């Protein structure tokens, strides 16, 4: 199935007005209600559902793109609309301590049981934003509804019917290399609210991961791991080794090697991924193709993208 098949020129809106994301969403739903009777019949419920979802977790993904969406009980349709904003609005980017100037809105409304369709479209739009910057600029700079549709068709994104790793992975977690310092890793773990970062070489070959555990272990006296009872132990400065070397020490000898990690390809079915995570107690799985890092799947991604779309 092609992503472009889900888009209709009649549901593309140029110069959408609004000073906030809430205003933009309301104006887009109003415009949709003039095109689609099913929207008109329940437009207030739809507005509330989309805004509620947006307030829970921002759908801004960076690159000037946001994907507000909602699943509505007994909504017997699947609608994807595009809105080019009259002026960009500032929106918090989900999962990051930064804001983005959103220029284009992809608005999705579906039935509550159409998770698969929703996930495929969300994944497809994310690929436009993250992997097709030239095409994304064409969409942003389009002057007509036809130009928007043509730009989406040119990208030619296709997907199957099953939910696979490619649909739920996070492609935007920037890897580190062996010469990255402890300080840089620690700051990223804090700022990005993640517990582990993939490690690659200069050619993006997957080498392993560095996590919170390795940083904490580095700061502990080596003999602590041999002791069973620490009640009597007195240590001078906590994490003295770490504090002295965080700016210069690298992760080269600390990170977990790929041989001890779970890796999958991007076509791995979602249920296999969930099985590994639950049965093996794994919190992250790395998607690797021909030795190259393709993305990361965290438990968080499953909850957000499958269970709480």
N, C-alpha and C positions, 0 to 999 in steps of 0.2 A: 504494500500500500504506500502511495506517495503522500508526503506531508501536504503538498500543494492541493490535494484533492479535498482537504478539509476547509479550504478557504474559498470565500465567495466575494466577488467584487462588490456585491450589494451590501456586504457587511464590513466594508472598509470605510473609515471615516477620517477625513482630512481636516486639520485645524481644530481638533477637539479643544474646547475651552475648559479652564479650571486652574485654580491656584494651588490646590492640594490634590493628593491622590484620591481622596474621598470625593471631591468635587468632580474630578475627571471620570471616576467610575460611575457616579450618578448620571452624568451627562451622556456617557456612552450607553448606559442601559436605557435612558430615555430615547436616544437615537435608534437603538435596536428595537425598542417597543413599537416604533413606527414602521419597521420592516417585517417584524415577526409577531404574529398574533399570540403565540405561546409566551413570548416575553411580556407583551402588553397585559395579558391576563394575570400575571403574577410579578409585575416589575418591582413592587415595593419589597416583597419577600426576597427577590433576587438581589436587590441593592443591599439589604440588610445582611444577607448571607455572604456576599462578596466582601463587604466592609468588615464583617466579623472575622472572616478568615484572614483578611489583611492585617487586622489588629493583633491577631494571635502570632503570626509569623509573616514578616514582609516577603513579598514575592518579587522584589527588585533583585535582579541577578547581576547587575553591573552592565557596562557597555551601553548605558542609556536605555535599558530594556526592563520592563516589569511584566509579570504574567499573572495578574489577579484572576482568581477563579473560584468557583463554588459548585458543589454538588447539591442538587435540589430534589427533595422527595417527590416521586411521581412526575418528574420532568421528562416527558417522553420525547426527548430530542438531544442533540449534541451540537452546540453552537460555538464557533470560533470567530471572534471579531478582531479587527485591527484598528487602532486609533493612533494617528499621528498628531501629537499635541501642538497647539498653537504656540505655546512656549514651554520649555522644559520645566519640570518640577523637581524639587529636591526630595529624595526618598532614601531612607535607611536601607542599606544593602543587607540582606539576610545573612547572619552568621559573621559579619565583619563589623569592626568599629569604624565604619566610614559611610559616607553618603554618596549618592550618585545623582546626576542630572538625567532624569528619565525623559526620553523623547518619544518613544514608541511603546504603546500598550497592546499586549495580546490578551484579550479577554475571553475566558472559556467558561461556558455554562453547560452542565451535563446532569444527567440523572445520577442519583446517589450510588447506583450499582455499576456505573460505567467507569470503574477505576482504570481498566486496561486502556481504554481510549484516551482518558485524561492523561495517564502516565506517558503514553506514546507521544501525544502532542506536546506535553511539557518538555519531554526529552528532545524532541525535534526542534522546538523553538530555542532551547538552550544551546543546541549545536549551531544554530544560526548565529547566536550572539557570541559564542566562545570560539568557534572554529571557522566562521565565514565572515570576517570583519568587512571585507569589500562589499559583499552582498548586503550585509546589515546596513552599511552606509547608503547603499542604493535605496533600501526601504525607507530609511530616515529622510532622505532627500527627495523622495517621490512627490510629485505635484498632483498626481491623479490616482484614483483607485486602481486603474488598470496597471499603472507602473508598479504599484505595490505587489499586485498578484504576479506580474511578470518577474519581478525580482525574486519572489519566493519560489516560483517554478524553475528558475535558472539554477537554484541550489540543488534541486533534485534529490532531496532527502527521502529515503525509503525505509520502511520498517515492516517487520512481520507481525503475526498475531499474538505470539507469546511474549510475556514479560521476561526480559533477559538482563544480564549484567549491564549491557550498554544503556539500558533505560534508567537505571537507578544509580549509576556510579557518579562520583564527584570528580570531574576532570580538572577542576580549578584549584586543587590543593598542590601548591608549588613544591616540588621536591627539593631536597638539599643534596650536597655532595660531601665526600669524605673530609674535605678541608673546611667545612662549616664549623664555626666555633660553638661552644656550649652556650654562650650568651645569646647568640642569634637564635638558636633552637629554642631556648627557654622563652625568649620574647615572643616567638611565633606561637608556641603552645599556649601562651597566655592570651595574646591579642586575637588569635583566630579561634580560640576556645576548642582546640583539638587535643587529643592525647597522644598522637603519633604522627610522624612525617616520613614519607618515603625517601629513600636514599638512592641516588642514581650516579652514573659516571658522566663524563662530558658528552657522551653520545646518547644519553637517556636510557642506557641499559639499566635495568632494575637490579640493585645490589642488596637492598634490605630496608630496614626501618629504624628510626630512632624515636624512643618514647619517653614519657615521664619517668618510667621505672629506671631507665639507664642513667638519667640525670641525677635522680635521688641516690642511686647506688654509688655513683662516682663520688658523691660528697660524704659517704659513710666510711669510717675507718675499716680497712680491709678485714681485720680480725673479727668484726661484729658478726659476720655471717657464720662464724664457727661457734658462737655462744648461744646457749639455750635460755639463759636467764640474765636479763639486763638490769634487774632491780638494783644491784650493787654498783653498777657501772657509773662512773662520772667522767664526762667528756668535757674538755675545755671549750673551745669555740665550735659550735655546731657547724658542720659542713665547711670546715676551714679549708680543706683541699679544694673544694669547688670554688669558694669565694676568691681564693688566691689566683686561680687559673682560668676562670670562666671566659675571660677576654682573649686568651691565647690558645687554650687547649681545644683540640678539634675532636670530632666524633669518630674519627677513623678507627680507633680500637674499641669503641663502645657500642656501636649500633648492632642490631640483630641481623644476621645474615639471611639471605633469601631462602637458604636451604631449610631454615627452621620456621618458615612462614607459609601461609596458604596463599597460593596464587591461582587465578582462573583466567579463562579467556572471555572476551566480551559477549560471547553467545551462550554462556552458562545460564540455565534456567533459574528463575528467581527462587523456586522451592529448593533447589540444590544449595543455593547460597544460604538460605534461611536454615537449612538442615545443618550445614557446617557451623554456622554461627551458634546455633542453640546446642547442638550435641557436643561440639568441641570447645565451647566457651570462648569463641573467637570474637573480638570486637571490631576487627578490620580485616578485609580481604583485598588483596591487590590484583587489579586487572592488568594482565601482561600479555602482549602480542609480539611474538618473535623476539622475546627477550626485552622488549621495550616497555616502559611503564605507560599504560594507557589511562589509568585512573584508580581511584580508591572507592571501596564500598564500606561504609561504616554502619553499625546498627542504627545510628541516627538517620542514615539515608533510607533505610527500610521503613522506619517509623514515619518519617516525614513524607516520603514519596509513594509509599504503598498504603500504609495504614491510616495516614492523616493527610491525604491529598487536599 
